[in-house]
Amino acid sequence: MRFVLPLMTVGVLSYFSYHIYHGEYGLYSRSEVNQQIVELEEELHRVESERISIEKRISLLRSGHIERDMLDEYIRKNLNFSKPNELTILTPCK
């Protein structure tokens, strides 16, 4: 009888100790969550820089005048126009 209370205490402490490290919100899970945070922040920075680049291109198209380079790039890409002295090389689509 005198060993029952210490054994129950050890059992309860072992249970909680295990879940502190290996549980859903344990220390090992925390490191995985921190790694996901780092990866998602990197992706966020990449997407934000891409958004800024796209916004710059849109602002060049929306202003009162279209820049010649933007117009030239648009015509070449969408209408397949080229200058008479240029050579066009077609590549297979990926």
Secondary structure, 3 states (H helix, E strand, C coil): CCCHHHHHHHHHHHHHHHHHHHCCCCHHHHHHHHHHHHHHHHHHHHHHHHHHHHHHHHHHHHCCCCCHHHHHHHHHHHHCCCCCCCCCCCCCCC
